[in-house]
Amino acid sequence: MDDNTEKTEQSYEWLSELVKVSVLSWSAALLTLSYMGFFQKMDPTFIASVFSGSLAGYGISRAAEKSGQKKSKIEEPTSTPKAK
Protein backbone atom coordinates (compact mmCIF):
# COMPACT_ATOMS: atom_id res chain seq x y z
CA MET A 1 0.00 0.00 0.00
CA ASP A 2 1.53 3.31 -0.93
CA ASP A 3 1.83 6.30 1.38
CA ASN A 4 -0.85 8.38 -0.38
CA THR A 5 -3.49 5.64 -0.07
CA GLU A 6 -2.71 5.20 3.61
CA LYS A 7 -3.10 8.95 4.27
CA THR A 8 -6.43 8.95 2.42
CA GLU A 9 -7.73 6.03 4.52
CA GLN A 10 -6.63 7.76 7.72
CA SER A 11 -8.43 10.94 6.72
CA TYR A 12 -11.62 8.95 6.00
CA GLU A 13 -11.38 7.30 9.43
CA TRP A 14 -10.96 10.71 11.03
CA LEU A 15 -13.93 12.09 9.09
CA SER A 16 -16.02 9.07 10.02
CA GLU A 17 -15.32 9.57 13.73
CA LEU A 18 -16.09 13.27 13.43
CA VAL A 19 -19.48 12.54 11.84
CA LYS A 20 -20.35 9.94 14.51
CA VAL A 21 -19.44 12.32 17.34
CA SER A 22 -21.39 15.14 15.67
CA VAL A 23 -24.53 13.01 15.30
CA LEU A 24 -24.18 11.79 18.89
CA SER A 25 -23.81 15.35 20.19
CA TRP A 26 -26.67 16.68 18.08
CA SER A 27 -29.09 13.96 19.15
CA ALA A 28 -28.07 14.28 22.82
CA ALA A 29 -28.60 18.04 22.68
CA LEU A 30 -32.03 17.71 21.05
CA LEU A 31 -33.14 15.08 23.56
CA THR A 32 -31.95 17.20 26.46
CA LEU A 33 -33.72 20.29 25.15
CA SER A 34 -36.87 18.27 24.51
CA TYR A 35 -36.93 16.90 28.06
CA MET A 36 -36.29 20.41 29.43
CA GLY A 37 -39.43 21.61 27.63
CA PHE A 38 -37.93 23.74 24.85
CA PHE A 39 -39.43 21.58 22.09
CA GLN A 40 -42.91 20.79 23.33
CA LYS A 41 -44.31 19.58 20.01
CA MET A 42 -41.33 17.40 19.11
CA ASP A 43 -41.70 13.64 19.36
CA PRO A 44 -38.37 12.45 20.79
CA THR A 45 -38.77 8.87 19.54
CA PHE A 46 -36.81 9.35 16.32
CA ILE A 47 -34.07 11.36 18.02
CA ALA A 48 -33.81 8.72 20.75
CA SER A 49 -33.36 6.00 18.14
CA VAL A 50 -30.63 8.03 16.40
CA PHE A 51 -28.97 8.55 19.79
CA SER A 52 -29.15 4.83 20.59
CA GLY A 53 -27.74 3.94 17.19
CA SER A 54 -24.88 6.38 17.66
CA LEU A 55 -24.07 4.90 21.04
CA ALA A 56 -24.19 1.41 19.54
CA GLY A 57 -21.55 2.52 17.05
CA TYR A 58 -19.23 2.91 20.03
CA GLY A 59 -20.30 -0.39 21.57
CA ILE A 60 -22.50 1.14 24.28
CA SER A 61 -25.96 -0.32 24.84
CA ARG A 62 -28.61 0.06 27.48
CA ALA A 63 -28.52 -2.08 30.59
CA ALA A 64 -30.45 -5.34 30.85
CA GLU A 65 -33.27 -6.04 33.26
CA LYS A 66 -32.80 -5.11 36.92
CA SER A 67 -34.15 -8.42 38.23
CA GLY A 68 -30.65 -9.90 38.34
CA GLN A 69 -31.25 -12.34 35.53
CA LYS A 70 -28.88 -12.02 32.65
CA LYS A 71 -30.58 -12.03 29.32
CA SER A 72 -28.57 -13.52 26.51
CA LYS A 73 -27.80 -11.16 23.68
CA ILE A 74 -28.25 -13.92 21.12
CA GLU A 75 -31.55 -15.69 21.37
CA GLU A 76 -32.28 -19.02 19.78
CA PRO A 77 -34.68 -18.76 16.85
CA THR A 78 -38.10 -20.21 17.47
CA SER A 79 -38.94 -23.24 15.39
CA THR A 80 -41.78 -22.86 12.95
CA PRO A 81 -44.10 -25.75 12.17
CA LYS A 82 -43.48 -27.34 8.80
CA ALA A 83 -46.27 -27.39 6.25
CA LYS A 84 -47.64 -30.84 5.40
C-alpha positions in Angstrom: 0.0 0.0 0.0 1.5 3.3 -0.9 1.8 6.3 1.4 -0.8 8.4 -0.4 -3.5 5.6 -0.1 -2.7 5.2 3.6 -3.1 8.9 4.3 -6.4 8.9 2.4 -7.7 6.0 4.5 -6.6 7.8 7.7 -8.4 10.9 6.7 -11.6 9.0 6.0 -11.4 7.3 9.4 -11.0 10.7 11.0 -13.9 12.1 9.1 -16.0 9.1 10.0 -15.3 9.6 13.7 -16.1 13.3 13.4 -19.5 12.5 11.8 -20.3 9.9 14.5 -19.4 12.3 17.3 -21.4 15.1 15.7 -24.5 13.0 15.3 -24.2 11.8 18.9 -23.8 15.4 20.2 -26.7 16.7 18.1 -29.1 14.0 19.2 -28.1 14.3 22.8 -28.6 18.0 22.7 -32.0 17.7 21.1 -33.1 15.1 23.6 -32.0 17.2 26.5 -33.7 20.3 25.2 -36.9 18.3 24.5 -36.9 16.9 28.1 -36.3 20.4 29.4 -39.4 21.6 27.6 -37.9 23.7 24.8 -39.4 21.6 22.1 -42.9 20.8 23.3 -44.3 19.6 20.0 -41.3 17.4 19.1 -41.7 13.6 19.4 -38.4 12.4 20.8 -38.8 8.9 19.5 -36.8 9.3 16.3 -34.1 11.4 18.0 -33.8 8.7 20.8 -33.4 6.0 18.1 -30.6 8.0 16.4 -29.0 8.6 19.8 -29.1 4.8 20.6 -27.7 3.9 17.2 -24.9 6.4 17.7 -24.1 4.9 21.0 -24.2 1.4 19.5 -21.5 2.5 17.1 -19.2 2.9 20.0 -20.3 -0.4 21.6 -22.5 1.1 24.3 -26.0 -0.3 24.8 -28.6 0.1 27.5 -28.5 -2.1 30.6 -30.4 -5.3 30.8 -33.3 -6.0 33.3 -32.8 -5.1 36.9 -34.1 -8.4 38.2 -30.6 -9.9 38.3 -31.2 -12.3 35.5 -28.9 -12.0 32.7 -30.6 -12.0 29.3 -28.6 -13.5 26.5 -27.8 -11.2 23.7 -28.3 -13.9 21.1 -31.6 -15.7 21.4 -32.3 -19.0 19.8 -34.7 -18.8 16.8 -38.1 -20.2 17.5 -38.9 -23.2 15.4 -41.8 -22.9 12.9 -44.1 -25.7 12.2 -43.5 -27.3 8.8 -46.3 -27.4 6.3 -47.6 -30.8 5.4 
